[in-house]
Amino acid sequence: MNMSEEQINCTINHDIHQYLFSVAYLLVLLVGLPANAYSLYHAWLQLKARNELGVYLLNLTISDLLYLGSLPLWLQYIFQGDNWSGSEWLCQLCGFLLYENIYVSIGFLCCISIDRYLAVVYPFRFSAFRTVRAATLVSTVVWLKELAVGVVFFLHKELSRDKHNQSVCFEHYPMKTWEYQINYYRFYIGFLFPLGILSVSYFRVLRAVGKSAGTQTSQKIRIKYLVTSTIVIFLVCFSPYHIFLLVRTIFERDCNFIESIFNYYHFSLLLTSFNCVADPALYCFISESAQKGIQKAHDACTRVFCCCSKSHGRFNTHSTELAVTNDNVTGTSVVTLLQQIKTEV
């Protein structure tokens, strides 16, 4: 049955994605907030060092934090059975932040990829484009471009009613007529074009790093991990969603099609949220101080674990009195170790 623009949403069974989304969003929120707060600190250190990558990563982190700020509202929406209790404007804002996080993240992943491409393949020819000032200008263009496109969500109603009279936010089943063109733009300009840039940069950087004789091994490894993690984040977090978005745009005209693709589409949408957790990993391949901090934390945990394991072994092979003594020694060692780690950090 074809449905007109004025008719209400199709009624979809949300049970599967309701449980999955609630757990995933909670995980993203709990891990993403401290991880991005840590990234914000290291972005500031990069800016102080006049590293243009710090500008892109700072903007990437801000985008992630804005989206994470909207997650409690999405969680409330899910817990209420996909029944939006807020205002129309609040629904539009949350949908806007979801959109912005996807395409601003894609934009800055591209900026990072191009910056590394110029730095490795043309280290001297394009040095003027690898400055904090140039990176700030490019970042401003990325934000203005996506803000201009995102305004479209404030020009249309984003709240609708399903057959159970529930308020559905930012979801139209089937799609509205005005969404077709914007979705083609999102797929070809927002996704496919950046994917081409990332792919070319990725292979050219890896080839140049492999041929470079003057680059230190540790630097080569860090550059390889940076470009690899950038394209992995892009492919895993954003590719499934845009493929299903295109499929919906081309074929979705009735409720039967929606019901057959709903769970797949929503799972792909869920994957986009994980870029908030994955993005902070990029700092590990840019900042040596971040790498050292993580290595110190790893070594500390390993040493504490080893101390605890040795203590447990003594407890099993000696008398109770001796075990108590050993536990006290271990406790003192752990306290001393943690104090040393704190001093080192």
N, C-alpha and C positions, 0 to 999 in steps of 0.2 A: 504494500500500500504506500503510494507516494504521499508525502506530507508537505503541507504548505508552510510558508514562513511564519504564519500566525499560530500554528498549532503548538501544543505543549510538547515537552520532551517525551521520548519513548521511555517506558518504564524498564529499567535494567536491574538485574539481580546484582547487588553490590557486596554480597556477603564475603566472597573470596578476597576481593581487593580491600575491603574494610579492615579485616584482620591483618593482612599483609602490610598495608600502608601504615597502619597505626604503629606496628612494631618497627618498621623501617624508618619512619619519620622520627620516632623517639631515639633510635640509634643514631641517626644523622644529627639530631639536635644535641645529644649528649656528647658525641665525639667531635662534631663539627665546631661547636662553640669554643672549647678550649684549644683545639687545633688551629683555628683561624685567629684566635687571640694571640697564640704563640707566633703565628705567621705575621701578624701585624707588627709585633715587636721586631722581628727579623727584617721586615720590609723597611722599617724605620732605620735600622742599622745599615741596610744597603743604600738608602737615600743619603745618610750621613757620609757614606763612603763615595758618594757621587756615582753610584752604579745605576745606569738607566733601567736595568732589569728590575730594580727595586720599585720603580714607578709602576710598571706593568703588574707586578705581583701585589703591590699595595692596592691597586684598583680591583684586581681579581679578588682579593680578600674582602674589600668593602662590598663588592657585589654579593659574595657568599654570605656575609654577615647580614646584609639587608634581607636576603631570602630566608636565612635562618630565623630572623626576627618575625617572619610571617608564619612559620611552621606551627606555633601554638594555636593559631586560628584555624589552620588546616586540620590540626589534630582534633580540635573541638568539633569541627564540621564532620569529621569521620566518626567520632564517638557518638555524635547525635544521629547517626544513620544517614549521613549525607543530606542533612537538612540544615541549611544555612540560617542561623538565627540573627546574624548581624545585618547591617544596612547594605543597600545596593552599592554605595560608595566604597565600603570596606571590602566587599567582594571584588569590585573592580581593582582596588589597590593590591589585594593579595594576588589576583590573576596577573596584574601588571608586574609585580615583583617576581613571580614565577617566570614570566616571559623574559624579563630583563636578565635574570640570572643565567638563563640558557644562552642568550645571544651576546650578552656582555662577556660571559666566560669564554665563549667561542672566539670573540673578537680579541681578547687579551691572550688567549692561547696562541692565536695567529701572530700577534705582535711579538710574543716571546720567541716563536719559531723563526720569524723573519729576522729578528735581532741577532739570534745565534747564527743564522745563515750568513748575514753580512759580516759578523765578527770573525767567522771561521773561513769563509770562502773569499771575502774581500776585506781583509782587516784594515787596510789603509784607505782604499778608494772611497768608502762610504762612512768614514769615521764621524763626519758631521751629523749623520742621522742616528748615531749611537751616543747621544748626550741626554742628560736629564731634561734639558729644555725641549729637545725634539720628542722625547718620550712623553712628556707632559702634554704637548700639542697633539700628538697622535691619540693619547688617552682621551683628551677632550672631544676629539672628533668621534671616537668610538661611542662615548656616552651620548653625545648629541644625536648621532645617527639612530641609536636604539631607542632613545627617549622619544624621538620624533615618530618612529614606527609604533612604539608602545602606546602612544596617546590614543590610537584607534580604539583601544579597549575601554577608554573613558567616553567614547562617542556612541557606544551601543550598550544596550541593557545586557548585563551578565547574569542576572538572576532570572530564572524561569521556573515553571511549575511542572512536576510530573503528574502522572495519573493518580497518585496518592496524595496530591496537593502538598508535596514537600518542596521546599525552596532549594533548587539546584544552582550551585555557583560555578561559573566559568566553564560550564559543560553544556554543549548543545548537541542533542541527538535527535534527528540528524543535524548536520551542520547548517548554519544559516548561509544565505546566498553571499553575503558580504565577506564571509570567511574564506571562500575559495581563492580569491586573488591574493589575500594576505598569506595564505598557506603556501601557495606556489612561490611567493617571494621568500618565505621562511625557508623552504626547502632548497631552492636554487641559489639564492643570494646569502641567506643566513647559514646554510649548512654545506652545500655542495662546493661552492666557490672557496670557502675557507679550507675545506678538506683537500682541495687541489693544491692550495698554497702550502698547507702543512706537509703534504706528501712530497712535493718537490723539495721543500726546505729540508725535510727529514733525510732523504736520500743524498742530497748534495752535501749536507753537513757530515753525514757518516762517511761519505767517500773522501771528503777533504781531510777529516780527522785521521782516517786510516792512512792517507798518504803523507801526512805531516811528520817530519822528522824532528822538528824543533819543539814540539809540544810535549810536555811531561806526561808520563803514563797516567798519573792521578788526574790530571786535567782532562785527558782524553776520555777517561772513564766517566768523569763527572759530566762532560758534554754529551756523551753517548746516552747516559741515563736520563739527562734532562730532555733531550729531543725524543727519546723513546717513551718516557713517561707522559710527555705532552700529547703525543699522538695516540697512546693507549687510552688516556683519559677521554680524549675526543671520541674515539671509536666506540668505547664501551658505554660511556654515559650518554652520548648524543646520537649515534647512528641508528639504533633501534627505534627511537622515538620518531625521528624524521622519516624513516622508511614507512612506518605505520601511519604517520601523518599524511604522507603522499598517497598511500593506499586508500585511506579514508576520503581524502579530497577527490580522488578520481572515481571511486566506486560507491561511496556511501550515499544512498538515496532513500533507503527505507529501514524500518526497524529490524527486519530479519538480518540484514548485513551487520548492523550495529551489534546485535546480540552475539553474532559469531566471532566478532573481532574485539569485543569490549575488553576482555581480560588481558589479551595480548597487548592491546594499545595501552592500557593502564599500567601494565608491568613495565613497558618501555618508558612511560612517563615517570615511573618510580626511579628508574635508573638515572635519570637526569639529576635527581637530588643528591646522588652520591658524589657528584663532582665537588660538592662542598667539603667532603671528607678527603677526596683525592688531591685537590688543588694544593693544600699545604705541603704535600710531599715534594712539590717542585722546589721548595726552599732548600731541601737537603742536598740538591744537586747544584745549587748556586752558591750558597753560603758555607764556607769552610767552618765557620764558628758553629753553625747549626749542626753540621756533621759531627764536629767534635763533641758538642753537647749531647747529641743522641748517643754517640759512642761511649761517653762517660756514663750516661744513665744505664746503657746496656751492660757495661763492665761492672758498674755498681750492683746491679741486680744479679749478675752472674756470681759476683763474689759473695753477696749476702746469701744467695741460694746455696753456694758451696759450703759456706760456714754453717748454715742450718743443716745441710745434709751430713756434714761431719759430726755435728753435735748429736744428731739423731742416731748415727752409727755408734757413738760412744754410749749412748743411753741404752742401747740394746745389748752391749757386751760387757758393761761394768755394773757395779752395784748401784743401788738407788742413791746412796750418799755421794758417790763419785759423780753420778749423772747430774745431781743438783749443782755440784761444783762446776762441772763442765758447762751447764746451761748458763750459770752466772758469767763465766768467762766469755762464752759466745755472745751473751747479751752486751757485755762491755765492748767486745770487738765490733759488734754491729753499730753501737753508738759511736765508737771512735771512727769507724769507717764512714758513717753518714756525715760526721763532722768534717772529715777530710774531703769528702765529695762536695759538701757545701762550700768549703774553702776554695776548692779547685774551680767550681762553677763561678 
